[in-house]
Amino acid sequence: MKFYNRENELELLQEIVQLSQSASQMTVLTGRRRIGKTKLLLRATEKMPCVYFFVSRKSESILCNQFATEASQALNVPIGNYNRFADLLEHLMRISTLQPFTLIIDEFQEFVNIEKSIIGDIQRVWDLNKDKSRINLLASGSIYSMMHHIFENEKEPLFSRASNIIHLQSFRTDTLKEILADHNPNYTAEDLLALYTFTGGVAWYVELLMNARAVTFKKMVDHIFRENSLFLNEGKNLLIEEFGKDYSIYFSILECIARGINTRGDISNAIGIQEIGGHLARLERDFNIIRQIRPIFSKPSTKTVKYYIADNFLTCWFRFIYKYINYIESGNIELLKQVFMRDYPTFSGQMLERYFRQQAIESHQYTTIGNYWNRKGENEIDIILVNEIDKILQIGEIKRQAKNIDMELLRSKADYFLSVHPELQSYQLELCALSLDDIL
């Protein structure tokens, strides 16, 4: 699959290259696994001197000798042998005083698993050499909690050392349309929603489907729900290392949320653990996997809070794969596919709501985007879009089929919402009926 999107990130990375010609720059690139970090860094540096290191779990001395060989070949200069990464980095920074170049360190967080002191050593070498060297250091990592701790925890050695921290996001909805159109010019709304639902715009998942010519809803389902599918174990592959020994508790919480059990009390009752506040906080703050959602314009202190999994793929994985893991273990993939097809219309309706909210965010037309329900869970509104500058208020109902939208009921919900928020009564009100056909 060809390279799509990332124009803003490429422009920023190229600006950083220019800055590094006069003084060393350290840039951190984070993002969930499969999002396309490595491909982006290699694309941004393909026309300049570049050394690429991938940090695997080997002893520090073995890793350093491997790195030294790779650096010598890339820069065409003798490097020598090193047992400590800090010494090798110092040598490379000295080389950059005469020969500026980019150094990519992929899976940077693995240094912690090899030897924790490496991080402090890097800080010392960086501080002593950055002003007189001209190295463009790009540190990339996929374990969000570890990368956040290394570079954004004020108690850690590398805190504030990076001049740029880039959080790479999934493909936008318009990019998904472009990709699908390139591979299936006659795609339907169902095909587009399926691609969004299954991949969430994560580059590797999109590429897997496109390369397999799974470009329609049916072909995507057949490709995902089959023996030896890479998608079936992907959730475990992504998260077990991230969560560590407590992964079973986190998996149970995420399964509940994916099934629609999304309040703190309901989750606690479902898994039989009373004190889950800390686990929910870590899933949100440390792992960046779940989000809180409150009724629009509610106070931050409100207890009317629901949780959702921010990642589409993981939402789908916990809802349909982890929940029915026994089907996979017994080799009954066909039954799993039948369960999926039975429940997909309802599930995809929820993902359609997410699609329209994301599209609204990407449009940059609104100052506030959200939804609404009252304390009793009544008068629920799927999407509310506010433009405070032009004084426009859009209130929408979202259904897969437009015929199922009751505009009179929506008007009643809008009236109730405005009675709760009278400050918006002067806004121009637009009631919107949004369905599957509106995503094309």
C-alpha positions as CSV (number, residue, x, y, z in Angstrom):
1,M,0.0,0.0,0.0
2,K,1.3,3.4,-0.9
3,F,2.1,6.1,1.7
4,Y,-0.9,8.1,2.8
5,N,-1.5,11.3,4.8
6,R,1.0,12.4,7.5
7,E,1.7,15.7,5.6
8,N,1.8,17.7,8.8
9,E,4.0,15.3,10.6
10,L,6.4,15.1,7.7
11,E,6.6,18.9,7.5
12,L,7.4,19.1,11.2
13,L,10.0,16.4,11.1
14,Q,11.7,18.1,8.1
15,E,11.8,21.4,10.0
16,I,13.4,19.7,12.9
17,V,16.1,18.3,10.5
18,Q,16.9,21.8,9.5
19,L,17.2,23.0,13.1
20,S,19.6,20.1,13.8
21,Q,22.1,21.4,11.3
22,S,23.1,24.0,13.9
23,A,22.3,22.3,17.2
24,S,21.2,18.8,18.2
25,Q,17.5,18.1,18.4
26,M,15.7,15.4,20.4
27,T,12.2,14.4,19.2
28,V,9.9,11.8,20.7
29,L,7.3,10.0,18.5
30,T,4.7,8.0,20.3
31,G,1.6,6.1,19.2
32,R,0.1,2.7,19.6
33,R,1.6,-0.2,17.9
34,R,0.8,-0.6,14.2
35,I,0.0,3.1,13.8
36,G,2.9,3.7,11.3
37,K,5.6,5.3,13.4
38,T,8.6,3.6,11.8
39,K,7.3,4.0,8.3
40,L,6.8,7.8,9.0
41,L,10.3,8.2,10.4
42,L,11.9,6.4,7.5
43,R,9.9,8.4,5.0
44,A,10.9,11.7,6.6
45,T,14.6,10.8,6.5
46,E,14.9,8.9,3.3
47,K,16.8,11.6,1.5
48,M,19.4,12.4,4.2
49,P,22.1,10.6,6.2
50,C,20.4,8.4,8.7
51,V,21.3,5.7,11.2
52,Y,18.5,3.4,12.3
53,F,18.6,1.4,15.6
54,F,15.9,-1.0,16.7
55,V,16.2,-1.7,20.4
56,S,15.6,-5.5,21.0
57,R,15.9,-7.3,24.3
58,K,19.6,-8.3,24.2
59,S,22.4,-7.6,26.5
60,E,23.6,-4.0,26.3
61,S,27.1,-5.1,25.0
62,I,25.6,-7.2,22.2
63,L,23.2,-4.5,21.3
64,C,25.9,-1.9,21.2
65,N,28.2,-3.9,18.9
66,Q,25.2,-4.5,16.6
67,F,24.5,-0.7,16.6
68,A,28.1,0.2,16.0
69,T,28.2,-2.0,12.9
70,E,25.0,-0.5,11.6
71,A,26.2,3.1,12.3
72,S,29.6,2.4,10.6
73,Q,27.9,1.2,7.5
74,A,25.4,4.0,7.4
75,L,27.9,6.8,8.0
76,N,30.8,5.2,6.2
77,V,33.2,5.8,9.2
78,P,34.9,3.5,11.6
79,I,33.0,3.3,14.9
80,G,34.8,0.6,17.0
81,N,33.4,-1.6,19.7
82,Y,31.4,-0.5,22.7
83,N,29.8,-2.2,25.7
84,R,27.8,0.7,27.0
85,F,25.2,2.6,24.9
86,A,26.1,5.9,26.5
87,D,29.7,5.7,25.1
88,L,28.4,4.8,21.7
89,L,26.0,7.7,21.7
90,E,28.8,10.1,22.8
91,H,30.9,8.9,19.9
92,L,28.1,9.4,17.4
93,M,27.4,12.9,18.8
94,R,31.1,13.8,18.2
95,I,30.9,12.5,14.6
96,S,27.8,14.7,14.1
97,T,29.9,17.8,14.8
98,L,31.5,17.3,11.4
99,Q,28.9,15.2,9.7
100,P,25.3,16.0,10.7
101,F,22.9,13.1,10.5
102,T,19.7,11.6,11.9
103,L,19.7,8.9,14.5
104,I,16.4,6.9,14.8
105,I,16.0,4.8,18.0
106,D,13.0,2.6,17.5
107,E,11.2,1.0,20.5
108,F,13.3,3.3,22.8
109,Q,11.4,2.2,25.9
110,E,13.1,-1.2,25.7
111,F,16.3,0.3,27.1
112,V,14.5,0.2,30.5
113,N,14.1,-3.6,30.2
114,I,17.7,-4.0,29.3
115,E,19.3,-1.8,31.9
116,K,17.5,1.0,33.7
117,S,20.7,3.1,34.1
118,I,20.9,3.6,30.3
119,I,18.3,6.3,30.5
120,G,20.2,8.3,33.0
121,D,23.4,7.8,31.0
122,I,21.7,9.1,27.9
123,Q,20.6,12.2,29.7
124,R,24.2,12.9,30.9
125,V,25.7,12.4,27.5
126,W,23.0,14.5,25.8
127,D,23.4,17.4,28.2
128,L,27.1,17.5,27.8
129,N,27.2,17.3,24.0
130,K,23.9,18.6,22.5
131,D,25.0,22.2,22.1
132,K,28.2,21.5,20.1
133,S,26.9,18.4,18.2
134,R,24.5,18.3,15.3
135,I,22.6,15.1,15.7
136,N,18.9,14.8,15.0
137,L,17.8,12.2,17.5
138,L,14.3,10.6,16.9
139,A,13.1,8.4,19.7
140,S,10.1,6.2,18.9
141,G,8.2,3.9,21.1
142,S,5.0,1.9,21.2
143,I,4.4,1.2,24.9
144,Y,2.6,4.4,25.8
145,S,2.9,4.1,29.6
146,M,6.6,3.6,29.4
147,M,7.3,6.4,26.9
148,H,5.1,8.8,28.8
149,H,7.0,7.9,32.0
150,I,10.4,8.3,30.4
151,F,9.9,11.6,28.7
152,E,7.0,13.3,30.5
153,N,7.5,12.4,34.2
154,E,9.3,15.2,35.9
155,K,11.2,12.8,38.2
156,E,12.8,11.0,35.2
157,P,16.2,11.9,33.7
158,L,14.9,12.7,30.2
159,F,12.1,14.9,31.3
160,S,12.1,18.2,29.3
161,R,15.0,17.0,27.2
162,A,12.9,16.5,24.0
163,S,12.1,19.7,22.2
164,N,9.2,18.0,20.4
165,I,6.8,15.2,21.4
166,I,4.6,14.0,18.6
167,H,1.6,11.7,19.3
168,L,0.9,10.0,16.1
169,Q,-2.8,9.5,15.5
170,S,-4.8,7.1,13.3
171,F,-5.8,8.0,9.8
172,R,-8.5,10.6,9.4
173,T,-11.9,9.6,8.0
174,D,-11.2,11.4,4.7
175,T,-7.9,9.4,4.4
176,L,-9.9,6.1,4.9
177,K,-12.2,7.2,2.1
178,E,-9.2,7.9,-0.2
179,I,-7.6,4.5,0.6
180,L,-10.8,2.6,0.0
181,A,-11.5,4.5,-3.2
182,D,-8.0,3.6,-4.5
183,H,-8.7,-0.1,-3.9
184,N,-12.4,-0.3,-4.5
185,P,-13.8,2.7,-6.5
186,N,-17.3,1.5,-6.1
187,Y,-17.2,1.1,-2.4
188,T,-20.5,1.4,-0.4
189,A,-21.3,3.1,2.9
190,E,-21.3,-0.3,4.5
191,D,-17.8,-1.0,3.2
192,L,-16.5,2.3,4.6
193,L,-18.1,1.9,8.0
194,A,-16.6,-1.6,8.2
195,L,-13.1,-0.4,7.5
196,Y,-13.5,2.4,10.1
197,T,-15.0,-0.1,12.6
198,F,-12.4,-2.9,12.2
199,T,-9.3,-0.7,11.9
200,G,-10.1,2.7,13.4
201,G,-7.6,4.1,10.9
202,V,-4.6,2.2,12.2
203,A,-2.3,2.0,9.3
204,W,-1.1,-1.7,9.6
205,Y,-4.7,-3.0,9.9
206,V,-5.8,-1.0,6.9
207,E,-2.8,-2.3,4.9
208,L,-3.4,-5.9,5.9
209,L,-7.0,-5.7,4.5
210,M,-6.1,-3.7,1.4
211,N,-3.2,-6.1,0.5
212,A,-5.5,-9.1,1.0
213,R,-8.1,-7.3,-1.3
214,A,-10.6,-7.4,1.5
215,V,-12.2,-4.2,0.3
216,T,-15.9,-4.9,0.9
217,F,-17.7,-5.6,4.2
218,K,-18.1,-9.3,3.4
219,K,-14.5,-9.7,2.4
220,M,-13.3,-7.9,5.5
221,V,-15.4,-10.2,7.7
222,D,-14.2,-13.3,6.0
223,H,-10.6,-12.2,6.3
224,I,-10.8,-11.3,10.0
225,F,-12.8,-14.3,11.1
226,R,-10.8,-17.1,9.7
227,E,-8.3,-19.6,11.0
228,N,-4.8,-18.1,11.6
229,S,-6.1,-14.6,11.2
230,L,-3.6,-12.1,12.5
231,F,-6.5,-10.1,14.0
232,L,-7.6,-12.9,16.4
233,N,-4.6,-12.6,18.8
234,E,-3.9,-9.0,18.2
235,G,-5.5,-7.7,21.3
236,K,-3.3,-9.9,23.5
237,N,-0.2,-9.1,21.5
238,L,-0.8,-5.4,22.0
239,L,-1.8,-5.3,25.7
240,I,-0.4,-8.1,27.8
241,E,3.1,-6.6,27.9
242,E,1.6,-3.2,28.5
243,F,-0.5,-4.3,31.4
244,G,1.9,-6.8,33.0
245,K,0.7,-9.3,35.6
246,D,-2.6,-7.5,36.2
247,Y,-3.7,-7.9,32.6
248,S,-6.6,-10.2,33.4
249,I,-8.3,-7.5,35.5
250,Y,-7.8,-4.9,32.8
251,F,-9.1,-7.3,30.1
252,S,-12.2,-8.0,32.2
253,I,-12.8,-4.2,32.6
254,L,-12.3,-3.6,28.8
255,E,-14.6,-6.5,27.9
256,C,-17.4,-4.9,30.1
257,I,-16.9,-1.5,28.5
258,A,-17.0,-3.0,25.0
259,R,-20.3,-4.7,25.8
260,G,-21.9,-1.5,26.9
261,I,-21.3,-1.9,30.7
262,N,-19.7,1.5,31.0
263,T,-20.3,3.1,34.4
264,R,-18.0,2.6,37.3
265,G,-20.7,0.9,39.5
266,D,-21.9,-1.4,36.7
267,I,-18.3,-2.4,35.8
268,S,-17.5,-3.1,39.4
269,N,-20.6,-5.3,39.9
270,A,-20.0,-7.2,36.6
271,I,-16.4,-8.2,37.5
272,G,-17.0,-8.6,41.2
273,I,-14.3,-6.2,42.3
274,Q,-15.3,-3.2,44.4
275,E,-12.2,-1.1,44.2
276,I,-11.7,-0.5,40.4
277,G,-11.2,3.2,40.5
278,G,-7.4,2.8,40.4
279,H,-7.6,0.4,37.4
280,L,-9.9,2.8,35.5
281,A,-7.6,5.7,36.2
282,R,-4.6,3.8,34.9
283,L,-6.4,2.6,31.8
284,E,-7.2,6.3,31.1
285,R,-4.1,8.2,32.4
286,D,-1.2,5.7,32.1
287,F,-2.3,3.4,29.2
288,N,-4.3,5.9,27.2
289,I,-6.9,3.2,26.3
290,I,-10.2,4.4,27.7
291,R,-11.8,7.8,27.9
292,Q,-14.5,9.3,30.1
293,I,-17.5,10.9,28.5
294,R,-19.9,13.2,30.3
295,P,-23.1,15.0,29.1
296,I,-22.1,18.0,27.1
297,F,-21.6,21.2,29.3
298,S,-21.8,19.2,32.5
299,K,-19.5,20.2,35.4
300,P,-16.2,18.3,35.7
301,S,-17.3,17.2,39.1
302,T,-20.4,15.4,37.8
303,K,-20.8,11.7,38.7
304,T,-22.7,11.2,35.4
305,V,-19.8,9.5,33.7
306,K,-19.5,6.7,31.2
307,Y,-16.3,5.1,29.9
308,Y,-15.5,4.0,26.4
309,I,-12.5,2.3,24.7
310,A,-10.9,5.0,22.5
311,D,-9.4,2.6,20.0
312,N,-11.9,1.1,17.4
313,F,-10.0,-2.1,16.8
314,L,-9.8,-2.8,20.6
315,T,-13.4,-2.0,21.0
316,C,-14.2,-4.6,18.3
317,W,-11.7,-7.1,19.6
318,F,-13.0,-7.1,23.2
319,R,-16.6,-7.1,22.0
320,F,-16.4,-10.0,19.6
321,I,-13.1,-11.9,20.0
322,Y,-12.0,-11.8,23.6
323,K,-15.6,-12.3,24.8
324,Y,-15.9,-15.5,22.7
325,I,-12.3,-16.6,23.1
326,N,-13.5,-20.2,23.8
327,Y,-14.9,-20.4,20.3
328,I,-11.4,-19.7,18.9
329,E,-9.7,-22.1,21.2
330,S,-12.1,-24.9,20.2
331,G,-11.6,-24.0,16.5
332,N,-15.1,-22.9,16.0
333,I,-14.4,-19.8,14.0
334,E,-17.5,-20.2,11.9
335,L,-19.7,-19.9,14.9
336,L,-17.8,-16.8,16.0
337,K,-18.5,-15.3,12.6
338,Q,-22.2,-16.1,13.0
339,V,-22.4,-14.4,16.4
340,F,-20.6,-11.4,14.9
341,M,-23.1,-11.1,12.0
342,R,-26.0,-11.4,14.4
343,D,-24.7,-8.5,16.6
344,Y,-23.0,-6.3,14.1
345,P,-26.0,-4.2,13.1
346,T,-26.4,-2.9,16.7
347,F,-22.7,-2.6,17.3
348,S,-22.0,-0.8,14.0
349,G,-24.8,1.7,14.9
350,Q,-22.7,2.7,17.9
351,M,-19.6,2.9,15.7
352,L,-21.5,5.1,13.2
353,E,-22.1,7.6,16.0
354,R,-18.4,7.5,16.7
355,Y,-17.7,8.1,13.0
356,F,-19.8,11.2,12.9
357,R,-18.3,12.6,16.0
358,Q,-14.8,12.1,14.7
359,Q,-15.7,13.6,11.3
360,A,-17.1,16.7,13.2
361,I,-13.8,17.0,15.1
362,E,-11.8,16.8,12.0
363,S,-13.9,19.5,10.3
364,H,-12.7,22.1,12.8
365,Q,-16.1,23.9,12.4
366,Y,-17.2,23.4,16.0
367,T,-16.1,24.8,19.4
368,T,-17.8,22.0,21.4
369,I,-18.8,18.5,20.4
370,G,-20.5,15.9,22.6
371,N,-23.7,14.1,23.4
372,Y,-26.2,14.3,26.2
373,W,-28.3,12.3,28.7
374,N,-29.8,13.3,32.0
375,R,-29.0,11.7,35.4
376,K,-31.7,9.1,34.9
377,G,-30.2,8.1,31.5
378,E,-33.2,9.6,29.7
379,N,-33.5,12.2,26.9
380,E,-30.3,10.8,25.3
381,I,-29.1,12.8,22.3
382,D,-26.5,11.1,20.0
383,I,-24.6,14.2,18.9
384,I,-24.6,17.9,19.7
385,L,-22.4,20.3,17.7
386,V,-21.9,23.9,18.9
387,N,-20.3,26.8,17.1
388,E,-20.1,29.5,19.7
389,I,-18.7,32.0,17.2
390,D,-21.5,31.9,14.7
391,K,-24.1,30.9,17.4
392,I,-25.1,27.7,15.8
393,L,-26.4,24.6,17.6
394,Q,-26.9,21.3,15.8
395,I,-28.6,18.5,17.6
396,G,-28.6,15.1,15.8
397,E,-30.0,11.6,15.9
398,I,-27.9,8.9,14.3
399,K,-29.3,5.6,13.0
400,R,-28.1,3.1,10.4
401,Q,-31.3,3.7,8.4
402,A,-32.8,7.1,8.0
403,K,-36.3,5.8,8.2
404,N,-35.8,4.8,11.8
405,I,-35.2,8.4,12.9
406,D,-38.1,10.0,14.7
407,M,-37.8,13.8,14.1
408,E,-40.6,14.6,16.5
409,L,-38.9,12.7,19.3
410,L,-35.7,14.5,18.4
411,R,-37.5,17.8,18.6
412,S,-38.8,16.9,22.1
413,K,-35.3,15.9,23.2
414,A,-33.9,19.2,21.9
415,D,-36.6,21.2,23.8
416,Y,-35.6,19.4,27.0
417,F,-31.9,20.0,26.4
418,L,-32.5,23.7,25.8
419,S,-34.6,23.9,29.0
420,V,-31.6,22.6,30.9
421,H,-29.2,24.9,29.0
422,P,-31.2,28.1,28.4
423,E,-28.0,30.0,27.5
424,L,-28.2,28.2,24.2
425,Q,-31.8,29.2,23.4
426,S,-30.6,32.2,21.3
427,Y,-28.5,30.0,19.0
428,Q,-29.7,29.0,15.6
429,L,-31.0,25.5,16.1
430,E,-30.6,22.8,13.4
431,L,-32.0,19.3,13.9
432,C,-30.0,16.7,12.0
433,A,-31.0,13.2,10.9
434,L,-27.8,11.3,10.2
435,S,-27.7,7.8,8.7
436,L,-25.3,5.4,7.1
437,D,-25.7,7.0,3.7
438,D,-24.4,10.3,5.0
439,I,-20.9,9.0,5.5
440,L,-20.2,8.8,1.8
